Structure formats: C-alpha cells, structure tokens
Amino acid sequence: MRIAVIGANGQLGSDVLRAFANNGDEVCPLTHSEIEIADIDSVSRTLRECQPNIVVNTAAMHHVEKCEDEPERAYAINAVGARNLALVTKDTDSVLMHVSTDYVFDGRKGSPYEELDAPQPLNVYGNSKLAGEYFVRSIAEKHFVLRTSALYGKSACRAKGGRNFIQLMLKLAQERDEIRVVDSEVVSPTSTAELAQQLVALSRCDCYGLYHATAEGSCSWFEFARTIFALTGTADKLKIAGPNEFPAKVPRPTYSVLENKGLKSQGLNKFGPWQSGLRVYLEQSEFSLAKTA
Ligand SMILES: NC(=O)c1ccc[n+]([C@@H]2O[C@H](COP(=O)([O-])OP(=O)(O)OC[C@H]3O[C@@H](n4cnc5c(N)ncnc54)[C@H](OP(=O)(O)O)[C@@H]3O)[C@@H](O)[C@H]2O)c1
C-alpha cells in the first residue's frame, strides 16, 4: 500500500509515518511546505503526484486561542481543508483517514461520549473540526474519521511548540518547589505511537466510518502529573490549582472522555489503559522509570 501522510513532521504525523513504514507500506511524507490543505489546487496536484491508496490527514489548525482569534483561517484549514481532501480522495478513489478531536463535545454529559452522542462544540476550534468531519463523512465514501484526545508523542506538537505536558512537568519538578495543576479538566491522555498503530490496524479494513480513538480510562491533568512523577520516581511537589488560577481565555469542555465503542464493536480497539501508554512512552524517552514503579 502507498500511504500519503499529511502533517508528516507533526507530533502525530511523524509516528504515523513510522508506523506505516514499519508495517512494510510505502510512505509519501507531506509537510506543510509540500501541501496546503486549504488550497484545492495544492491538494489535487500533490496527491496526484503521490498516487496514494490511503491519505492520512493529521494537519489542522488546533491552537485553541489562535482559532478563536482567526476563525476564517481555522475554518479554511479544519473545515474547507478537510473538504478539499475529501473531494480529491473521492475523485482518485483513495481512502481518507482524517483525525478529529474530543473538543466537538461540550463535556456536560459527565460519562464517556460514544460516536452517536450529539456534538456541541464550545469554541471555534471544535466547531471548525466538526464541520471538517461532516464534509469528510458526506463527500468521501471511503473515509475513517478518528476523534482523539490529549495527544503526547516523541516529536513536539508543532502548533503548541516546546514541550509536551510530560516534559513540562518533569522540567518544572527540577525548577520549582511547588507545581500547581488543575484537577477540573478530565481527559484521556493518548500516545501518538498508539494512535498511529490504530490507524494502521484500521487501514486494513473496509469498515469505514466515525470512530472514537483514545487510550482507555481517564484522569484529570493533576492525576496525569501525579502518575508521571510516580512512574519516574520524581519527588511529587504537586498542589491542586485553585478554580481561577489559570483562567481559560476560550471555553473548553471540562470532561471530554471518549468511549471507543466503534473500534470495540469491530474487534479492532488497539488501545490499552492510559497508564500503560504513558509507561511505554517514558521507557522509550530520556526519562528513566522508577525501579519500584
Ligand atoms: N495535540 C493534541 O492534544 C490533539 C488532541 C486531539 C486532537 N488532535 C488532532 O490531532 C491532529 C494532529 O495533532 P498534532 O498534535 O500532531 O499537531 P502538530 O504537531 O501541530 O502537527 C500538525 C501538522 O500539520 C501541518 N499543517 C498545519 N496546517 C497545515 C495546512 N494548512 N496544510 C498542510 N499542513 C498543515 C503542520 O505543519 P506546520 O507546523 O509547518 O504548519 C504540522 O506538520 C490534529 O488534527 C488535531 O486537531 C490533537
């Protein structure tokens, strides 16, 4: 199989490239300098040169505050960009695997969201990603839309820059006497390496559709930090941040846990508990695990 990976140097895209290449597939890495998904001519020209059987789109504008400040650009990339990919993959009879987000939900359900739950985004980012999902699902018959959550991986997230949450916590632990983290936002931290394996597994199936695709279980950012410190044997200097200590400029769901119902019903769910994804990430990174952990 020939796989085009859009966002190939991104946090998720770099693991997707590795996973398909390790699977024996031929990969066509596409960075932003090679393709502009908001431009139909660029999408059409680049994909026709590549001639993939499958296109994996990890590209997005996903800095939540920037999306709120620049809604036209967010829609051009997250919605029209997804539409452009759907139109071209339909035309070339290739499969489109498109990555979406838990932020399509408002978080008020209070229990894990399934694929059939009604989305209700709270911000421009979530709305523009939901519009992208609808374009993909209505145009490209051979599509997979995967909603995921709170990604971390070996490569830095290009949109957010710098360190991921794990690296940030371990850095702060060296620099500060006290680290304050919110306990009010519940997510399923998901390893990009595991999500990439999930994309490979789905790519061998013609079970097209919408899938929730996150690590199993959930935690608050505070609990996530506590587990990072426990697994690395780092002294725990954590305190729960007060309700107004880090005021959010843009509304976000406080509970965005997804149930991988579709993947489970296909017998294709590759995700383990979030703690084991974190452990594998730490084992493979520069951070040594605590001997007792
Ligand atoms: N990160 C998270 O916690 C999270 C959570 C849920 C869902 N998601 C979704 O997961 C996906 C991957 O996220 P990530 O963390 O891997 O992001 P990332 O590291 O920022 O990677 C995104 C990639 O897309 C490229 N890109 C951006 N705009 C583009 C455009 N208009 N045309 C072509 N390429 C473009 C970027 O290139 P440049 O940097 O050069 O522009 C970058 O290579 C996104 O769809 C995001 O919505 C992420």
The ligand as a Gaussian input file, in Angstrom:
#p B3LYP/6-31G(d) Opt

LIG

0 1
 N       -2.431000      17.698000      20.139000
 C       -3.500000      17.282000      20.776000
 O       -3.533000      17.198000      22.003000
 C       -4.725000      16.853000      19.988000
 C       -5.878000      16.406000      20.675000
 C       -6.992000      15.985000      19.939000
 C       -6.951000      16.006000      18.538000
 N       -5.834000      16.476000      17.905000
 C       -5.800000      16.469000      16.438000
 O       -4.714000      15.637000      16.074000
 C       -4.140000      16.091000      14.837000
 C       -2.623000      16.113000      14.943000
 O       -2.197000      16.938000      16.016000
 P       -0.632000      17.126000      16.346000
 O       -0.539000      17.304000      17.811000
 O        0.187000      16.094000      15.661000
 O       -0.363000      18.543000      15.632000
 P        1.006000      19.253000      15.132000
 O        2.201000      18.679000      15.813000
 O        0.761000      20.720000      15.234000
 O        1.058000      18.806000      13.594000
 C        0.194000      19.349000      12.621000
 C        0.906000      19.269000      11.277000
 O        0.051000      19.787000      10.256000
 C        0.768000      20.746000       9.467000
 N       -0.171000      21.740000       8.960000
 C       -0.797000      22.708000       9.665000
 N       -1.607000      23.425000       8.868000
 C       -1.494000      22.882000       7.628000
 C       -2.080000      23.195000       6.362000
 N       -2.932000      24.230000       6.221000
 N       -1.751000      22.423000       5.283000
 C       -0.855000      21.408000       5.407000
 N       -0.260000      21.087000       6.588000
 C       -0.568000      21.817000       7.674000
 C        1.782000      21.337000      10.423000
 O        2.854000      21.927000       9.715000
 P        3.433000      23.390000      10.187000
 O        3.667000      23.300000      11.660000
 O        4.681000      23.543000       9.371000
 O        2.352000      24.394000       9.837000
 C        2.202000      20.083000      11.199000
 O        3.158000      19.356000      10.473000
 C       -4.861000      17.392000      14.502000
 O       -5.871000      17.098000      13.568000
 C       -5.518000      17.824000      15.803000
 O       -6.711000      18.551000      15.569000
 C       -4.731000      16.883000      18.594000

